[in-house]
Amino acid sequence: MATETRKGALDGLVVLDLTTHLSGPFCGMQLADLGADVLKIESPQGDSMRGAPPFVEGESAPFMLWNRNKRGVRLDLKAAADLEIFWDLVDGADVVLENFRPGVMDRLGIGWAALSARNPRLVLGSISGFGQTGPYARRGGFDLMIQAMSGLMSVTGPKDGPPYRIPLAISDVGAGLYLAIGILAALQARQKTGQGQWVETSLLEATVSLGVYEAANYFANGIRPEKLGQAHRGSSPYQVFQTADGWLTIGGAQQNFFRKLCALVGKPELADDPRFRSNADRVKNNDLIAGLLQAEIVKRSTDDWMTALEAESIPAGPVLHHDEVFADPQILARGMVAEVDHAKAGRQKTLGVPLKMSATPGGVRRAAPTLGQHDAEVRAEARGRARPKKQTRS
């Protein structure tokens, strides 16, 4: 259900979300899912992602997914009256999120120095393409070029093929998750010091940091990591195999799993073959062992293999399409499909919350806001905590 009766762990936390596109809004969604009051502050024209297809009753489905659990207000930060509303909101906020290019916040007069002077307890969370410092700081960056520049594309795809972009926006969601972690750490530090701080990350750093196997290999031997196709850099067999009617993944690198797998495919002698005796041996000869296994696995259906592999406790899983994913009993049992009522689009399905907390559970409490949906109530709240005129920011 979309309604959560118990309060989330971040209940009472107020977040001003100035971000657009995916990385920043995804961070804001994490905080909102866990109970924070996240105010989606948009320009009068709205977040450009409102124009991203597909649409339901004129509303962008992608925008609705990663802006759920937020309230929405329009503010023109270049207009004096709306800027004053923003400052009134800052007075009662715990966190401000932004993903402008470095320097834009300062040009708007709401950079870190100004924010921390106004509210010393405030945490500012920033995401940019390349970081706030360094020779590329002023560049704009999207997931596409970050996948290229992080090394991810160079190791993705068939061994002899061109660089591949993975369809998941991994740099955006990775940076969003890192920033959420950093913000929570800064809030914990504030408990001790009473002071906020500026937390920032970038799409580039987030994506580079996810390449742990590639970094370990390069740091160890100084050799450029090669493309492996479906193979794994440190485990074998550990890849996708074709069955008689589909595709199946098998993680059989652990020694006891490998021995059981060899028996299941009718080739028990492979377990004692010196070319495959250890995981390191198999990694070195992965193409050979994978080919031998594939020749047997293709003879039976995916369901047959899943039954056999599960009986031996060998980790395995079928390759599912998304219609199958969102009907899968485990996904449903874990609440990863939720429903929510949207002001224009009506009853909508959305992703559930992956974190499960026993005492302060997260949840999907409200749909994404329509443009300016909460203008009146948020502006009223801002006026309610406005400072006396003699203390207003000059």
C-alpha positions, 0 to 999 in steps of 0.5 A: 500500500502507498500509505505508511502508518508509522513515521519514517526514520527521517520524519521531521527532516526538511529538505529543499530540493532544487535539483533537476533531471535524475541524479539530484531528484533520485537523492531527494527521493531516497530521503523522502522515502525514508520520511523527510519532508522534501520540497521540490522547488522548480522554476516556473517552467518546471523541471525539464524532466517533465517533458520525458516520455512516456506520459500518463494523462500528460504527466511524465512517467519518469518524473513521477517515479523519482519525484514521488513523496515530495511536495512541489512549489514553483519559485523564480530564484531570479525574482526578489519576492520568490528569492525571499520565500526561498530564504524563509524556507532555508531558515527552517530547512535541514538540507538543500540539494542542488545539481547545477553546474559549479558556480551557478549557486553563487551567481544566484546568491545562494551558494554555500557561504550565503546558505551557511551564514543564514542557517549554520546548521544547514547541510548543502548537498551538491552533485555535478558532472565532474566535481566542484574542483579540478580542470573539468569542474565547469564542464556539464556532464550527463550519464552518457559521457560519464560512462565513457570517461569513467572506464565503464564503456571500455569494459562493457559489451562483447570482447571484440565489439565497440564500447557499450553504454549500459542502459541503466543510468548508473552514474546518475543513480550512483551519485544520488545514492552516494550523496544521500549517504553523505548527507546522512553522515553530515547530519550525524556529524551535526548532532555532535558539532551543531554545525552543517557542512557542504557535501558534494560528489560527482557523476564521474567519481561515483561511477569510477568508484563502482569499478572495484574489480577493474581498479583492483586489477589495474592497481595490482598489475598496471595492465589495462582491464580488458573486455571480458564479454559475459565473463567475470574478472575474478570468478569462474564460472560466473556468467549467463548461459543459453538454455533450450528455451531462454537464458540462465545465470549461474554463479558456480565459482565456489569450489563446492558449487563447481563440483556439483555443477560439473556433476549436474551437467554430466561431466564430473571429471571436469572438477578434477581437470588441472585446467579447472581445479581452482577458481584462479585456474578457471578464470584463466581458462574461462572460455574453455570451461564456459564452452564445455558447460554451455554445450550441456546447458543448452540441452535443457529448459530454463525451468529444468535447470532452475529446479536442478540447480536449486536442489543443489543450492547452486546460485542461479537465476533466469534472465527476466524481462521487466514484465516478468520482474514486476510479476515475480513472487519475490519482488511482490513479496518484498513490496517492490511494486507500490501504488499511489494516487496522482492528482492528474494521472490517477492510480499509478504503480511505482517502485517500492522502497528497497530499504526495510526498517523494522521500527521506522519503515520507509514507504510511498506516501504520496505521488509526485507533485504536479507543477506548483501543486503545493504552491499555496501551502508551502508559501504560507509555511514560508511566511509563517517562519519569516524573520522579523524585517530588521533581520532579513537578508540584505 
